[in-house]
Amino acid sequence: MKILLVSDAWFPQVNGVVRTLNTVIGELRAMGHEVETITPDLFRTVPCPTYPEIRLACWPFFRVPAMIEAARPDAIHIATEGPLGMTARRYCVRNKLPFTTAYHTRFPEYVQPRLGVPVSWTYRVMRHFHGKSAGVMVATKSIRADLEARGFDNIRDWSRGVDTELFRPQAKDAIDGNAPIARPVFMFVGRVAVEKNLPAFLELDLPGSKVVVGDGPDMEMLKRKFPETVFAGAKKGEELARHYAAADVFVFPSRTDTFGLVMLEALASGVPVAAFPVPGPLDVIASDKVGVLSEDLRAAALQALELSPEDCRKYALGFSWRACAEQFLGNLAPFDPEIAFGPAERRAA
């Protein structure tokens, strides 16, 4: 099958959405499928308001229709609700082509603290965007239930995986070349931005040390406000894996993530999780042997110290990227490109 994936989230962004899409693409290609992408790196871009690290494609409606027709895919998946996603959606609706979408981010809850737009207004936009989709892929049962309660009626399950070869238990060495820091180490990995609710973690009275791995628009402000915290910056690959493994507890203060891939990466590294009992953590941490969920995040972090690294690792081994890719494939809405775009020979002539 030839699959066309349209996403406004792409490299050089470092986040769960980009990692998920890139990994699934690799799995699909290994399974013998052809995957093409329409992503911001193919366009002139401008920085996203309040998120300058995210680049938005300029004037995509001039090029995206021709790019879709040139690709002649058997299935189209629109991963995001940005300029590229909206343009691809409009093309598909106008030309009566089936397509699928995904709900990677609780976008209304992200917009509200930044712009003050009521959550109900943004969900109305989300229902419009996803309403024509043959299926909206979501990562967890709690997000499915939340969207269905808000009037979404075309939900399809699409779980996540974790690279258990990269993320694995290792020696708890010094972090980022620093001198050994006080134990226990409580760590967060992810974007340093308002929606991650980092002050809820950094304000806690905890023994040992707090470490933040990642970058984002709130970095300098949080450095000034919490000078005792170790801000290690963004890490990738083996360096990121070593940082995960160096932690004693992974603290996930976000209340808006739809999944939280970083929690699986921590568990694969043998590190228990402390988080709030909200969608995302409630779905990922399905065993009290690998994490503690509580509205008292300090108590959760301290209790998580008592959990077994071996249990965390064993739990993470149950999540496979191949299974994730197969589920994605089964959710697609294939069509006949000969009917959709006309015979290839005629177009070539």
Secondary structure, DSSP 4 states (H G I P E B T S, - for coil): -EEEEE-S--TT--SHHHHHHHHHHHHHHHTT-EEEEE-GGGS-EEEETTEEEEEEESSGGGTHHHHHHHH--SEEEE--SSHHHHHHHHHHHHTT---EEE--B-HHHHHHHHH---HHHHHHHHHHHHHTSS-EEES-HHHHHHHHHTT---EEE------TTTS-------STTPPP-PSSEEEEES--SGGG-THHHHTS--SSEEEEE---TTHHHHHHH-TTSEEEE---HHHHHHHHHH-SEEEE--SSBSS-HHHHHHHHTT--EEE-SSTTHHHH---TTTEEE-S-HHHHHHHHTTS-HHHHHHHHTT--HHHHHHHHHHH-----HHHHH--HHHHH-
